[in-house]
Amino acid sequence: MKYVVIIGDGMADYPLNELNNKTPLQVSVIPNMDYIASNGVNGFLKTIPDGMEPGSDVANLAIMGYNPKKYYTGRGPLEAASIGANLKSGEVAFRCNFITEKDGKLADFNANHISTEESKELIKALNNELGHIGTFYLGVSYRNLFVMENENVASLKSMPPHDIVGEGIEENLLSPFDNDNAELLNRIMKESQELLKNHPVNKKRIVEGKNPANMIWLWGQGPKPEMPLFKEKYGFTGATITGVDLIKGLGVYLGLTNIDVPGATGYFDTDYDAKAKYAINSLDTHDIIFIHVEAPDEAGHAGNIEEKIKGIESIDSKIVGKLLDELPQFNDYAISILPDHATPIKVKTHTVDPVPYAICYSNGSKDETSQYNEFSAKRGSLGTIEGYNFMKKFLMK
């Protein structure tokens, strides 16, 4: 038996006036997702447990079959595992975004999607000037890391930068504001402005009409998590295909193989065809494949309806369609399509709404659902379950 999980990050949405009160999923041309829904069973997943923030870290941990309330320690340590920053006891990893500050406000949470090569130069400068406090690690594009040895900083409150675009810097810094550790880290963020604004990378970006990466933003911190390996927990070997360090980090901690796919960027320009090709090939040596696509989420954060629909349709035609063509060679198989969370165009950030999911088994039953979207799933036979129970249901264990 082979299993495939296709995660369209942030794919779920709300009805939009611009789409005649329909969602991007409802108006997208997605015959292959509809095939899974109409030939399988459908329902809703509550991927964000009550009281937790609606992040991709929490949601994907749940989808992979782990209760976030029990295993989640923060986003930073998950990404640290992906880039080779092996956290030691007492160390805490922060996600470190390159952002654009303007007139005291957070104007752009990704600095106009700064390139990894540009980020490399800025990370080098940060370590030269601020490395005595902790270590900055290069990630991909604006998604970088900061690690320091001080377990007490894990309890500070931090704000995801994509949630506060347009808001003031001062009121969204690490808190409590009178905490010594918060004061230290907030000072680092402010000092980074002086260092970065005059850096040649940013001077060039300004000339080119791009937003400068003129400040760092620390958030999503936590210590190294302790989780049982996926094979120990579920009895299957698995792999991930993604362009995002967060998902790769989960793969490291769970003992999954991270398949390196050329052209997997974690943005609109990701190579969908390559992801499908590598997924099909990896099924020869793995029982379950998690295919994660970031593009719909990026479009949701940008409020870009056109790109969100384009991303959804590309997932359908270039990934889901190709897998449906190739999976029959393995005889028995199961395929599921779902978002990790919603990233509605209207709010430009993640929400806690349960997300629609569909599962199709090569030899399984089907319900009365005929399409895949946020409203058709209401007619599904699976109802609504906690996200971390999805894996047991999918694997029928």
N, C-alpha and C positions, 0 to 999 in steps of 0.2 A: 504494500500500500504506500502510495506517495501522497504527500500533503503540500499544498501551496497556499500561502496567505499573502494577499496583495493589499497593502495599506496605502491608501491615497491620503496622505497627511492633510488634515483640515478640509477634506472634501465636502463634508456636510455643511449646510447653510440654511438661511431663512429665505422665505419668499421675497422677491424684489420687485418693486414697481417697474423697474426697467425691463423686467422679464415677464410682464403681465401677471404679476403676483405668483410666479413660480420660482423654484430654486434653480441654481446652476445645474444640479443633477437632473432635474426634471426636463430642462430644455436641451441638455447635451444629447448628442447622438451616440448612444452607448449600447449597441445591440448585444455585445458580448457580456456586459454586466447584467443586462436584462435576461440573457440566456441563463446565467447562473441563478438569478432570482426566480425565474419561471420554471426552472427544472430542479430547483432545490427547496430549501426551507429558509425562512426569513424571520428577523426579529430585531430587537434593539439591545445594544450593549451599553451599560453604564460604566464607561471606562475611567471616569473620575470619581473615586469614592467620596462620600460626604465629608466636607471639611477640608478637602485637599484642593490645591490650585490646579486649574485645567492646563497642564503642560504636556508636551509630547513625551517627556520622560515618564511621568506617571502613567499616561495612557498606554504607551507601548509596553511598559513593564507589565501592565495588567493584561494586555492582549497576549503577551508571551506566556501568561499563566501564573503570574506571581502577584500576590496581594500587596499593593503599594503601601498599605498601612503597616505591613510587617517588614518589607524589605527596602523601601525607598529611603535614601539618605540625602538626596540632592542631585541636581543635574550635573554640576561640576565634576564630581567623581566618576560619573558614567562616561563623560567625554574624556576624562583623564586616561581611562583605560584604553581608549581608542588610539590616542596619540603617543602611548608609551610612557606616560607619567605614572609610574608605579607608586601609589601613595603608601607611605609608611604610617605606623601608629602615631597619632597626634597631628598628622598633616591634614589640611583641609583644602579642597580644590574649589575655586570659584570659576564660573564662566566669565570670560573677559571679552566683552564686545568692544569693537571700535565703533564709536558713535560720532554724530555731528552735533555739537552744541552751538546754539545761535541765540544771542540775546538772552542768555540765562535759561534757555529752554532746551529740552531734548528734541532736536529737529529731525533726526534720522537715526533709527536704531541700528542701521547696518552700514552707515557711511557710504551710501550709494553703491552697496555691494562691492566694497573694496576688494581688490584681487589678493590672492594668497601671496603672490610675489611682493606686492606692496606691504602687506601685513608683516612679512618676514623682516623687512627693514625696520619697521616700527617696533616690532617685538625686540629686536636687537638693541635698539636705542633705549627701550624701557628697562631691559636687564642691565644695561650699562649704568643707568642713572638710579634705578630703584631696586636693583637686584639684591641689595643688602636686607631687604624686608621679606622678600619671597622671590619666586621664580616665575617668569612669564614663559608660556609655551605656545608655539605656533600651532594653529589648527587649520581651518579652511576658511578663506575669505575673512569675514568679520568675526567669525566664531573662534575665539582663542581662549586660553586658560591662564589662571594665576594660582599658584600653590604656595601656601605658607604653613609653617609649623606653629600652630596655636589652635588647639582643639576648641577653645572657647569662642572662636569667631563663627563656628558652625551655627550657633543659636541666634545670630543677628538676623534681623528682618531685612530682606533685600527685595527690590522691585524689578521684575522682568522689563527690560527697556522697551520691548514691543508693546507693552501695556500702557506706557506713559508718554507716547509721542505727542509733542505739543505742550507737555506739562513742564513745570519748573524743575530745574536741577536740584536746588537746595532742599525742597520739601520731599524729595524722593530718594535722598541719599540713604545709606545704611543706617539703621536705627536699632536701639534707642540712641538718639543723638548725643546724649551725655555719657554714653558708654566709651571707655578708653579705647577699646578695640575698634569700635565704629569710627571714632574720631581719627584714629590712625589711618584706616583704610579710606575714609572720605578725603583725608588730606592727600593720600596718594592719587586718588582720582582727580582731584583739583590740580595737583602738581603736574599730572600728565598733560594738562592743557598747555602749559608753558613749554613743555618739552616737544609736544607734537605739532603745535601750530606753526612752528618755524622749521619743521623738518622738510628736507627737499622733496620727499614723497608728497606731502600735502601742498607745498608750493606748486608743484607740477599739476596736481589734481585741480587746484583752483584755476590755473591757467586753462586747463582743459574743460572747465565748466562743470566739474564734478564736486560733490560735497566732500569736504576734507574730513579725515578721521582725526579730529582734533581733541578727542578725549576718550578715556577708557571708562567702561561701566562694569562694575563687579556685582555679580548676582548668582543665584542658584547654587550656593555653596553647600558642601557637606563632606564628611569623611568617607573612607572606603566602605562600601556595603559588603555584607556577607550573605551570599545566596547559594542554594544548592544548584548544581549543574543541571541543565535541561535534560540530559540523558538520564541522570540519576532520578530526576523527578518524574519524567514521562516515558522513559525507555526508548527514545528515538534520537537519532543523530540529526543535527540541524545546521542551517547556514543562513546568513543574512546577505542581502544585496541592497545597498544604500549608498548615497553620497554624503551622508550626515554622520558626524562622529558620535553623536548621542546614541544612535542605533548600533553602530559598531561597538561602542563601549558596553552596551547591554550584551552584545554578542560575546565579548571577551569574558565578562563575569559569568555568563551562563554556559560557557564552553562551546558556543556555536562557532562555525567557521565563517569568517568575514570574507566574502568573495570580492576581490578587487576588480571592479568593472571600469575599464577606460571610458572616460566621458560621463561618468556619474558625478554630477556637479552639485546636487542639492539645490538646483535653481531651475528656472524656466528652460534653460538650454541643455538639460540633462539628456543623455542618450538612452531613450526608452527602448529602442531596438536592441541595444547591447545588453540592457538589463534582462530582457526576455531571453536572449540567446544564452547568456551565462546562467540564468536560472534553469533552463532546460538541461544544459550540460551538467550542472551541479546535482541534478536529481539522480544521476547515475551513481553517485557516492553518498548521497544524504537522503534521509527519510522526509524531512520537512524543510521548506524554503520560505523565509520571510522576505518579501520584496517590498521595499519602502520607497515611496516617491514623494518628494518634498514640495514639488511645484504648486499644487493647489493651495497649500498653506501659505506659501510666499505670496501668491496672488490674493489670498484673503487678507493678509496683513497690509498689502498695498491697496486694497479696495479696487482691484482690477478684475472686473467681471469677465472681460474678454479672455484674459490669460487664465482665469480659473476654468472657464469652459474648455479652452484649448488644452489645458493640462488634463482635465478629466477625460476628454475625448482621446487624447494621446495614450493615456493609461489603458483605455478600453481597446483601441485598435492595435496598438503596438506591443502591449504586454498581455492583457487578458486574452485577446483574440489569438495570439500566437501560442499561448499556453493551452488554450482549449483545442487547438489543432494538434499539438504535440503530446498532450497528456495521455491520450488513448493507447500509446505505445507501451505504457506502463501497466496496462490492464486496469487494476483497481487504483482509484485515486480520489482525492477530495480537493476542492478548490474553494476558497472563500474570498470575498471582496468586502472591504470595510474602510472607513476612515478611523484614525485614532481618536479624533475629537472633531468638533465643528470649529471652523474659523470663518464666521459669517462676514460677508462683505460690509454689512451695515456697521459692525462694531470693530472690525479690523483686528480682532484678537480672538484667542481661544475662549470657548464657553464650556459649561459643564453638561450641556444637553446630551442625553443618550444618543448614540449614533446607529444608523441602520447597518445591519450586516446580513449577508446571504451566504449560505453554504450549499454546494452542490456535490453530491457523491455519485460516482460512476454507477453504483448499484443501489442508490438510495431512493427514498420517497420524495415527494414534492408537495407543497401546499398550494393555496389558491392565489399566491402573489404572482403577478405577471411582469412587473417592472422593478428595477432597482432605484429607489430614491427614499427620501425621508418620510413620505406619506404612504407609499405602497407597502412599506415594511410593517405598517400598522395592521395589515391583513395577514401577516405571517403567523406561523404556528408556534414560534419560539418565545413569543412574549418579550419581556425585558429581564435581563439577568445582569449580575455584576460582571464587569469586564474580565476579572481574573478567573472567572468560571468558563470563559469562552474556550480555552484550550482543551479542557476536559470534555466539553461538548463536541468540539471539532474532531478530536481524536477518538471520541466515543469511548472514553476510559472511565 
